[in-house]
């Protein structure tokens, strides 16, 4: 099984454990704030399942119907995650409104807070794992899952603090207020997640640091060529698509120009993980210097 797929599968297991703990904390206390935390964890499980199947599909090789591969399946998973977050927030806001109008006392708040805190620690550890390896392996689905979990960790900290204040002061309506604040926080998270995923679906260029690295690799490894121009890049899941025109001397043979292209491709594949490179070779009269990427 692919390493990214294993991590996505692990998220499902962690999500189920955390959901069980948070739902238990809610049942023990009856707290709306803890209910909001448990509901968000339920969304975590659903989105972890979606991320697993998206990562699995994106790893499929290109076929006749999808000659560029299935990499964008991960962005669809991230969009779905954002939609589910928004739906969860609306449900929490509805419950918090009713709870504000008719507050009720908490049962066993200390025990519930301890259980909820343990679940948050598990989430925080797994969130770090997803961020680290999702970025390392360039998986938008894993990074999106990690970002969602981080939102859960932050909101859980606020929930624990709010429920503790309710238990100490007896201000019951604060429980509903905290739940509403959690809902607003995850609404913002869902919006950011969908915005970034839509950017990936719209073929946004790679970040400036990566683009600078691409230019450097082309310039350094294009011995014998004149210049490179019309450089275009885009992300699609873990894949980085790189396309450009390479201008070579008119006296250079096809075999020689092909060897230069092979040298550039090898450097790009080594320097840019999961790079998919397309090079169009042109004669020297097509040069656009200084508008292109000069080759030394």
N, C-alpha and C positions, 0 to 999 in steps of 0.2 A: 504493500500500500504506500502511496506517495506520502512524503513527510508532511506536507501541508494538509493533506487529507486526514492524516492521523491526528494532527492538532485540532482540526475542525471537529473530528469525532470526539476528542477529549473535551471540547467545549460543551458538548451535549451532556456528557456525564457530570461535569462540574456544575452545569446549570441545573440539572435535576436535583443534585445534593443541596445546592444553595436554595432552590425553590422550596424543598421540603423543610429546611430549617426556618426559613422566613415565614412560611405559612403556619408552621407550628408556633412561632413567636406571635403571630397575629391571633391565632386561636386562643392562646393563653391569655392575651391581654384585651382583645377586642378593640385595639387601637386602630383608628383609620390611617394614621401615619404608617404604621407597620403593615397595614393592608395595602397601602400604595406601594410600599417596598416589595411586598410579596407579588403583587400584580406585575410590577416591572420585571421581576425575576421570571415570571411565567412567560413574558415576552422574550426574555433572554433565551429560554429553552427553544421557543418557536423559531427565533432567528438563528440560533445555533444549528438547528436542523436544516434551515434554508441555506445557511452558509456551507454546510457539509455537502449538500447536493450540488451547490453552485461550484465549489472547488472541484468536486468530482467531475462535473461536466466540463469545466474549463481545462482540465488536464487531458481531455480527449484530443487525439491528433486531428489535423485538418482532414476534411473529406470533400467529396464532390459538391455537396451542398454548402459547405463552409470552408472554402479554400484558405481563409485566413485564420482558421482555428475557432475555438469556442471561448476565448479568453474573456470576453465581455459578460459572460454568465455571472461572474463575480460581482459586477456592478449592478446587475439586476437584483442579486441577493441583498446588496447594500440598500438599494431603493426600497425593497420590500421591508427591510428592517426599519427604515425610517417611517414608513407608513404604519407599521405595527406600533412603533413608539408613540406616534401621534394618537392612535386609537386608544392606547393604554392611558395616555394623559387625559383624554376626554372622559374616560370611565372614572378615573381618579377624581377629577374635578366635580363630576356629578355626585359621587359619594361624599366628598368633602363638603359640598354645599348642604346636603341633607344633614350631615353630622354637625355642621355649624349651627343649624337651626334647632337640632335636637341632640345635644351632646350627651354622652353617657360615661360613667366612671370606668377606669381601667382596672382590669384584674391581673394580679401577679406581674406587675410591670418590671420588677428587677429580673425575674427569670426570663421574661420575654426579651429584655434588652440584651442579656448575656448571650442568648441563642442567636439573636439577630446580629450581634457583634461578631460572633464566631463565623457566621455566614459571610459577613463583609470582609473578614480577613482572608477567607478562601477566595473570594472574588478578586481582592486586590492582588493576590499572588498570581492568579491565573491571568488577570489583566496584564500584568507585567510580561508574562510569558507570551501572550498574543501580540503585544506591541513589539517586543524584541524580535520574534521570529517572523511575524507578519511583514515587518519592514525589511528584514533581512532577505526574505524570500519573495518580496514584492507581491504580496497577496492582499488586494483591497478588501476581500471578504473577511480575512482574519483581522486586519487593522480596524475595520468597521466594527467587528465584534468586540475587539479590545476597547475601542472608544466608547461603545455602548456600556460595557462593563465598568469602565472608569466613571461614567456618569452615575451608574448604580452605586459605586463605592462612595462617591462624593455625596449623593443624595441620602445614602444610608447613614453617613456620619451626621448629617443634619437631622435625620429622623430620630436617631438615638438621642441626640441632644434635646430635641423637642419633646420627646416622650419622657425623658428624665425630668425636664422642667414641669411637665404636666403632673407627673407623679409627686414631685416635691411641693408644688404650689396649689394643686387642685384646680388649676385653670383649664377646664375641660375643652373649651372651644379652641385652645391652642393646638390640640391634636388635629382638628380639621384644617386649621390654618397651615400647619406643617405639611399635611397631605397635599394641599393646594399648591404650596411652594414646590414640592417635589414634582407635581404635574407640570408646572411651568418650566422647571429645569429640564425635564425630559422632552418637552415640546421643542425647546431650543436645540437640544441635542439631535432630535429627529430632523429638524430643518437643516442643520449643518451637514448631517450625514447624507441626506437626499441631494443637497446642492453639490457636494463633492462627487457623488456617484454620477449625477447628470453630467458633470464636467468630463468624467471618463467616457461616458457614452457619446459625448459630443466630440471626441477625439482631440482633447486639449493637448498642447505640446508638453514635453517633459519640463521639469523645473529648471531654472537657469543654471544651477550647479551641474546637473547632468548634461545639459546642452553644451556647456563649456568643456566638459570632459570629452564629449563626442567630438567636438571640433579639434581638441588637442590630439586625440587618437588618430583622427584622419590626417591631420597635418604632419604628425610625426612618422606615420607608417606608409605614406604615399610616395615613396622614392621613385623618381622617374616621371611622375605626373606633373602637370603644370598648376592646376588648381582644382578645387571642388566648390560647387555652388548649388543653389536651389536645395539646400538642406532642409528636410522636413522630418519631424519626429512626432510620435504619439504614443500614449500608453494604452494598453488593453490588458487589464489584469496584471499578471506577472510579466507579460511580454512588453518589450520596448521596440517599436518599429522605427527604423532609421532608413531614410531614403535620400539620395543625393546624386548629382551628376559629377562625374570625374573627367576632367579634360586632360588628354594625353597628347604628346607630340604626334604629328602626322606620320612620322617615320616609324613609330612604334608598331610592332606586329600585334596581331590579335592575341597570340600566346603570351607576349610580354605584358600587354595591358591586362590580360586575365590574371597573370601572376601578381600584378600590383593590387588588383581587386581582392585576390585571395589573402594577401598580406594585410590589407586594411580590415577585411572581415574578421580575420583571426584576432586582430588586436581589439576590435569592437566586442567580439564575443567574450574575450577574456576580461575586458574592462567594464562592460555593461552586461550584467547578468540577464539571461533570456532575451538577448538582442536578436532581432530579425532584420537583416540588412539587405537592401536592394540598391545596386549601383548601376547607373546608366553611363556608359562610356561615350565621350564625345571627342571630336578632333579639336586641334588647338584654335581654329578660327571661332570656336564657340565660347572661348574664354570670356569671363565677365569681370576679371580682376580690375579694381580692388573690391568689387561687390561680393565676391564669393569668399571661400575659406582658402587663403593662400597655402600652397604646399611647398615646403622647403626641400 
